[in-house]
Amino acid sequence: MPAKNRDLHGNVPDDAPVALVLIDVINDLEFDGGDLLLEQALPMAERLAELKRRAVAAGVPVIYANDNFGRWRSAQSAQLDHCLQDGVRGEPVVRLLRPDVDDYYVVKPKHSAFFGTTLDVLLDYMGCRTLVLAGLTGDRCVLFTANDAFMRDFHLVIPRDCVASIDPRENEYALRLMQRVLEVNVLPSEEIGF
């Protein structure tokens, strides 16, 4: 049976077989290990900003799936303002990757971008079957999101240079695990063609 409202009141692209999902990149990094994560995240953010630019130019929607960091009353704008105006550690990453007006934003309460969020509904209305996952952290939130996407039969691509974790060895291990177990296509961002 077809959906009663096929385009969510005009708020979803008619056809988007591929989406770029940025995980936890709007992040103040004000936690234990945040200084170590910043070392990995800043070069990752520079590459991810370029990948996002190419995705947008190709008409691929960008979806931010971001933790609310326990601030259940925080709106996207409040979290963004906090990261850009309060002198937090993660500010340079957020400056590179801040959402644009046409981007989608999903607040997630736990590690996976699917758990307790509207991401399933959004992707269904887009007709999306392939996800390009990137962001923070490869050994946790990206891994859990990839697992849930795999369970939903999405084709998965993860640009290995657009994922960062506190420990680079753990990040590499997570990428190998996702490639082997979840059938993720892991490749450098410059090889991703939209």
QUICOR-V336182 format. One record per pair of residues at least 12 apart in sequence whose ideal C-beta (glycine too) atoms are under 10 Angstrom apart, sorted by the first residue. I is the first residue (numbers start at 1). J is the second residue. D is the distance in Angstrom with one decimal. If there is no record, write none. Layout:
i/j/d
I/J/D
I/J/D
//
This chain:
i/j/d
3/121/9.9
3/124/8.2
3/125/7.4
5/125/8.5
6/125/7.4
6/127/9.9
7/125/6.7
7/126/9.6
8/118/9.9
8/121/7.9
8/122/7.9
8/124/9.8
8/125/5.2
8/126/9.3
11/104/8.9
11/122/9.1
11/125/8.5
12/61/8.5
12/104/8.6
12/121/9.3
12/122/6.8
12/123/9.5
12/124/9.3
12/125/4.3
12/126/5.6
12/127/9.0
12/128/9.8
13/59/7.9
13/60/9.4
13/61/5.8
13/102/9.7
13/104/9.8
13/125/8.7
13/126/5.9
13/127/8.6
13/128/9.3
14/125/9.5
14/126/8.7
14/127/8.1
15/59/9.4
15/126/7.7
15/127/5.6
15/128/9.4
16/59/7.9
16/60/7.0
16/61/5.0
16/63/9.8
16/122/9.7
16/123/8.6
16/125/9.1
16/126/4.0
16/127/6.4
16/128/5.5
16/129/9.6
16/130/9.7
17/60/9.1
17/126/8.1
17/127/6.2
17/128/6.1
17/129/5.5
17/130/6.2
17/155/9.4
18/55/8.2
18/58/8.6
18/59/9.4
18/60/5.3
18/61/8.4
18/126/9.2
18/128/6.7
18/129/7.8
18/130/4.5
18/131/7.6
18/132/6.7
18/155/8.7
18/157/8.5
18/192/9.8
18/194/6.6
19/55/8.6
19/60/6.5
19/61/5.1
19/62/7.4
19/63/5.5
19/104/8.3
19/119/9.6
19/122/8.5
19/123/6.6
19/126/6.4
19/128/4.8
19/129/9.5
19/130/7.7
19/131/5.9
19/132/7.2
19/133/9.6
19/154/9.5
20/48/9.1
20/51/7.1
20/52/6.4
20/54/9.2
20/55/4.5
20/56/8.6
20/58/9.7
20/60/5.6
20/61/7.3
20/62/4.9
20/63/7.1
20/64/9.7
20/103/9.3
20/131/8.0
20/132/4.7
20/133/8.4
20/134/7.1
20/157/9.3
20/159/9.6
20/162/9.6
20/192/9.1
20/194/8.3
21/61/9.5
21/62/8.0
21/63/4.9
21/64/7.9
21/65/5.6
21/104/9.2
21/106/8.7
21/113/6.3
21/119/8.0
21/123/9.0
21/128/9.6
21/131/5.5
21/132/6.9
21/133/5.2
21/134/7.3
21/135/7.8
21/142/9.2
21/145/7.2
21/146/9.9
21/149/8.5
21/154/10.0
22/45/9.8
22/48/7.0
22/51/9.4
22/52/7.2
22/55/9.9
22/62/6.6
22/63/7.1
22/64/5.1
22/65/7.1
22/66/8.1
22/97/6.5
22/99/8.4
22/103/8.4
22/104/10.0
22/105/9.7
22/113/9.5
22/132/9.4
22/133/8.5
22/134/5.9
22/135/5.0
22/136/9.1
22/162/8.9
23/63/9.4
23/64/8.2
23/65/5.2
23/66/7.6
23/67/8.7
23/106/9.9
23/108/8.4
23/111/9.3
23/112/9.2
23/113/5.9
23/133/6.4
23/134/6.9
23/135/3.5
23/136/6.4
23/137/8.4
23/138/9.3
23/140/9.5
23/141/5.1
23/142/5.4
23/143/9.9
23/144/9.3
23/145/5.8
23/146/9.5
23/163/8.6
24/41/9.8
24/64/8.9
24/65/7.4
24/66/5.7
24/67/5.3
24/69/9.2
24/90/9.9
24/108/8.2
24/111/9.2
24/113/8.8
24/135/5.4
24/136/4.4
24/137/7.2
24/140/8.9
24/141/5.2
24/142/8.4
24/145/9.5
25/41/8.2
25/44/9.0
25/45/6.9
25/48/7.2
25/49/9.7
25/52/9.6
25/64/7.0
25/65/9.3
25/66/7.2
25/83/9.7
25/90/8.8
25/93/6.5
25/94/7.2
25/96/8.6
25/97/4.5
25/98/8.8
25/99/9.1
25/134/8.1
25/135/4.8
25/136/6.2
25/162/9.8
25/164/9.7
26/64/6.5
26/65/10.0
26/66/4.9
26/67/8.7
26/69/9.7
26/76/7.6
26/79/5.6
26/80/5.9
26/82/9.1
26/83/6.0
26/84/9.4
26/90/8.2
26/93/8.7
26/94/5.7
26/97/7.4
26/98/7.4
26/99/7.4
26/105/8.5
26/135/9.6
26/136/9.8
27/41/8.0
27/66/7.6
27/67/7.5
27/69/7.9
27/79/8.8
27/83/7.0
27/88/8.8
27/89/9.1
27/90/4.8
27/93/6.8
27/94/7.1
27/97/9.4
27/135/8.7
27/136/6.1
27/137/9.5
28/69/7.6
28/79/8.4
28/82/6.3
28/83/5.2
28/84/9.8
28/86/7.4
28/87/9.7
28/88/3.8
28/89/6.5
28/90/4.7
28/91/7.9
28/93/9.5
28/94/8.0
29/41/7.2
29/83/8.8
29/88/6.8
29/89/4.2
29/90/3.6
29/91/8.7
29/92/9.7
29/93/7.2
29/94/9.1
29/136/8.6
30/69/9.0
30/82/9.6
30/83/9.5
30/86/9.0
30/88/5.4
30/89/5.8
30/90/7.3
31/69/8.8
31/89/9.0
31/90/9.8
31/166/9.7
32/166/9.1
33/137/9.5
33/165/9.5
33/166/4.4
33/167/8.6
34/88/8.9
34/89/5.2
34/90/7.2
34/166/8.3
35/89/6.6
35/166/9.3
36/165/9.3
36/166/4.9
36/167/7.5
36/168/9.4
37/89/8.7
37/90/8.5
37/93/9.1
37/136/6.9
37/137/6.9
37/164/6.7
37/165/7.2
37/166/4.8
37/167/9.2
38/89/5.7
38/90/6.9
38/91/9.7
38/92/7.8
38/93/7.1
38/164/9.2
38/166/9.6
39/164/8.8
39/166/9.0
39/168/9.0
40/136/8.8
40/137/8.8
40/138/9.0
40/163/9.2
40/164/3.9
40/165/6.6
40/166/7.2
40/167/8.5
40/168/6.1
40/171/7.1
41/89/9.6
41/90/7.5
41/92/8.7
41/93/5.0
41/96/9.6
41/97/9.6
41/135/8.9
41/136/6.1
41/137/8.7
41/163/9.8
41/164/4.7
41/165/9.1
41/166/9.4
42/90/9.5
42/92/5.9
42/93/6.1
42/96/8.0
42/164/8.7
43/161/8.1
43/162/10.0
43/164/8.1
44/93/8.2
44/96/9.5
44/97/9.6
44/134/8.0
44/135/8.2
44/136/8.0
44/138/9.3
44/159/9.3
44/160/10.0
44/161/6.8
44/162/5.8
44/163/6.8
44/164/4.2
44/165/9.7
44/171/9.4
44/189/9.5
45/90/9.5
45/92/7.5
45/93/4.5
45/94/8.5
45/95/8.6
45/96/4.3
45/97/5.4
45/134/9.8
45/135/9.0
45/136/9.2
45/162/8.6
45/164/8.2
46/92/9.6
46/93/9.3
46/96/6.2
46/97/9.5
46/161/9.7
46/162/9.7
47/96/9.7
47/134/8.8
47/159/7.4
47/160/10.0
47/161/5.1
47/162/5.4
47/163/10.0
47/164/10.0
47/188/8.7
47/189/5.2
47/190/8.3
48/93/9.2
48/96/7.6
48/97/6.2
48/134/5.3
48/135/7.2
48/136/10.0
48/159/7.7
48/161/8.5
48/162/4.3
48/163/8.8
48/164/9.2
48/189/7.3
49/93/9.7
49/95/9.5
49/96/4.7
49/97/5.9
49/98/9.6
49/162/9.5
50/96/9.7
50/162/9.1
50/189/7.1
50/190/8.3
51/132/7.8
51/134/6.9
51/159/6.2
51/161/9.0
51/162/5.8
51/189/4.6
51/190/8.5
51/192/6.6
51/194/9.1
52/96/9.3
52/97/7.2
52/99/9.7
52/100/8.6
52/103/8.7
52/132/9.9
52/134/8.6
52/162/9.2
52/189/9.9
54/189/8.6
54/190/9.2
54/192/7.8
54/193/8.6
54/194/6.1
55/132/7.4
55/192/8.5
55/194/5.4
56/100/7.4
56/102/7.8
56/103/8.5
56/194/9.2
57/194/7.9
58/193/8.4
58/194/3.5
59/194/7.9
60/128/9.7
60/130/9.6
60/132/7.9
60/192/10.0
60/194/4.9
61/102/8.0
61/103/7.7
61/104/6.4
61/122/9.0
61/123/9.7
61/126/6.6
61/128/8.1
62/97/9.8
62/99/7.6
62/100/7.5
62/102/7.9
62/103/4.6
62/104/7.0
62/105/9.6
62/132/9.6
63/99/9.6
63/103/7.1
63/104/4.3
63/105/7.6
63/106/6.3
63/113/8.1
63/119/7.2
63/122/6.9
63/123/8.2
63/126/9.0
63/128/9.1
63/131/8.8
64/76/7.8
64/80/9.8
64/97/8.5
64/98/9.4
64/99/5.3
64/100/9.9
64/103/6.0
64/104/6.8
64/105/4.7
64/106/6.9
64/107/9.2
64/108/9.9
64/113/9.3
64/135/8.8
65/104/8.9
65/105/8.2
65/106/4.7
65/107/8.2
65/108/5.4
65/112/8.6
65/113/3.4
65/114/8.5
65/117/6.9
65/119/6.3
65/122/10.0
65/133/9.0
65/135/8.1
65/141/8.3
65/142/10.0
65/145/6.9
66/79/7.0
66/80/9.4
66/99/9.1
66/105/6.9
66/106/7.3
66/107/6.3
66/108/6.6
66/113/8.6
66/117/10.0
66/135/8.8
66/136/9.7
66/141/9.5
67/79/9.1
67/107/7.8
67/108/5.7
67/109/7.6
67/110/8.0
67/111/8.2
67/113/9.4
67/136/9.2
67/141/7.2
68/107/5.0
68/108/7.3
68/109/6.5
69/82/9.3
69/109/10.0
70/109/8.8
71/107/9.6
72/107/8.9
72/109/8.1
74/107/8.0
75/105/9.3
75/107/8.6
76/99/7.1
76/103/9.7
76/105/4.7
76/106/9.6
76/107/7.4
77/99/9.8
77/105/9.7
79/94/9.2
79/105/9.5
79/107/8.6
80/94/7.0
80/98/6.3
80/99/7.3
80/105/9.4
82/94/9.3
83/95/8.6
83/98/8.4
84/98/7.3
90/136/9.2
93/135/9.7
93/136/8.3
93/164/9.2
97/134/9.6
97/135/8.3
104/118/9.3
104/119/9.0
104/122/6.3
104/123/9.9
104/126/9.1
106/118/5.9
106/119/5.1
106/120/9.9
106/121/9.8
106/122/7.0
106/123/10.0
108/141/8.1
108/144/9.7
108/145/8.6
110/141/8.7
110/144/7.8
111/137/9.2
111/140/5.6
111/141/4.9
111/142/9.1
111/143/8.0
111/144/3.9
111/145/7.5
111/147/9.4
111/148/9.3
112/140/9.7
112/141/7.3
112/142/9.7
112/143/9.0
112/144/4.1
112/145/5.0
112/146/8.9
112/147/7.2
112/148/4.6
112/149/8.7
112/151/10.0
113/131/9.3
113/133/8.2
113/135/9.3
113/141/7.5
113/142/9.0
113/144/8.2
113/145/4.3
113/146/9.5
113/148/7.4
113/149/8.2
114/144/8.5
114/145/6.6
114/147/9.1
114/148/4.0
114/149/7.1
114/151/8.6
114/152/7.3
114/154/9.9
115/144/7.7
115/145/8.9
115/148/6.9
119/131/9.6
119/145/8.7
119/148/8.9
119/149/9.2
119/152/9.7
120/148/9.2
120/152/7.3
123/149/9.0
123/152/8.4
123/154/7.8
124/152/9.7
128/154/7.6
128/155/9.7
129/152/9.9
129/153/8.1
129/154/6.4
129/155/6.0
130/149/9.8
130/154/6.6
130/155/4.2
130/156/7.5
130/157/6.7
130/185/9.3
131/145/8.4
131/146/8.4
131/149/5.4
131/150/9.9
131/152/9.4
131/154/5.0
131/155/7.3
131/156/5.8
131/157/7.2
131/158/9.0
131/184/9.7
132/155/9.7
132/156/8.1
132/157/4.6
132/158/7.4
132/159/7.0
132/162/8.6
132/185/9.3
132/189/9.2
132/192/6.5
132/194/8.4
133/145/5.9
133/146/5.8
133/149/7.2
133/154/9.4
133/156/6.5
133/157/7.4
133/158/5.1
133/159/8.6
133/162/8.8
133/163/7.7
133/178/8.9
133/184/8.0
134/157/9.2
134/158/6.8
134/159/5.7
134/160/9.7
134/161/9.1
134/162/3.9
134/163/5.9
134/164/9.3
134/189/7.9
134/192/9.7
135/158/9.8
135/162/7.4
135/163/6.7
135/164/7.9
136/163/7.8
136/164/5.9
136/165/7.6
136/166/9.4
136/171/10.0
137/163/7.9
137/164/6.6
137/165/4.3
137/166/6.7
137/167/9.4
137/170/8.5
137/171/7.4
137/174/8.4
138/158/8.1
138/160/8.8
138/162/9.5
138/163/4.0
138/164/6.4
138/165/4.5
138/166/9.7
138/167/9.8
138/168/9.3
138/170/7.6
138/171/4.2
138/172/8.3
138/173/8.9
138/174/4.6
138/175/6.2
138/177/9.8
138/178/8.4
139/163/9.1
139/164/9.6
139/165/4.5
139/166/8.0
139/167/7.5
139/169/9.4
139/170/4.4
139/171/5.8
139/172/9.2
139/173/7.1
139/174/4.1
139/175/8.9
139/177/8.9
139/178/10.0
140/165/7.3
140/166/9.3
140/170/9.1
140/174/8.1
141/163/9.9
141/165/9.6
142/158/6.9
142/162/9.6
142/163/5.4
142/164/9.1
142/165/8.4
142/171/9.0
142/174/7.2
142/175/8.9
142/178/7.9
142/184/9.8
143/158/9.7
143/163/9.3
143/165/9.2
143/170/9.9
143/171/9.7
143/173/9.8
143/174/5.0
143/175/9.0
143/177/7.3
143/178/6.4
143/182/8.7
143/184/9.9
145/158/9.8
146/158/6.8
146/163/9.8
146/174/8.8
146/175/9.8
146/177/9.3
146/178/5.0
146/179/9.9
146/181/9.4
146/182/5.3
146/183/9.8
146/184/5.9
147/177/9.8
147/178/8.1
147/181/8.6
147/182/6.4
148/182/10.0
149/182/8.0
149/184/9.0
150/178/8.4
150/181/8.2
150/182/4.3
150/183/7.0
150/184/7.8
151/182/9.2
154/182/9.9
155/183/8.4
155/184/9.2
155/185/7.7
156/178/7.5
156/179/9.5
156/182/6.4
156/183/7.0
156/184/4.4
156/185/6.7
156/186/9.1
157/184/7.1
157/185/4.6
157/186/8.0
157/187/7.3
157/189/9.9
157/191/9.7
157/192/6.4
158/174/9.4
158/175/6.8
158/178/6.3
158/179/8.2
158/182/9.2
158/184/5.1
158/185/7.3
158/186/5.3
158/187/8.2
158/189/9.8
158/192/9.7
159/175/10.0
159/185/9.5
159/186/7.9
159/187/6.6
159/188/6.5
159/189/3.7
159/190/8.5
159/191/8.1
159/192/5.8
160/172/8.4
160/175/5.5
160/176/9.8
160/178/10.0
160/179/9.1
160/184/9.8
160/186/5.1
160/187/6.6
160/188/6.2
160/189/8.0
160/191/9.8
161/187/9.1
161/188/5.5
161/189/5.3
161/190/8.3
161/191/10.0
162/188/8.9
162/189/5.1
162/192/8.9
163/175/6.7
163/178/9.3
163/186/8.9
163/189/9.8
//
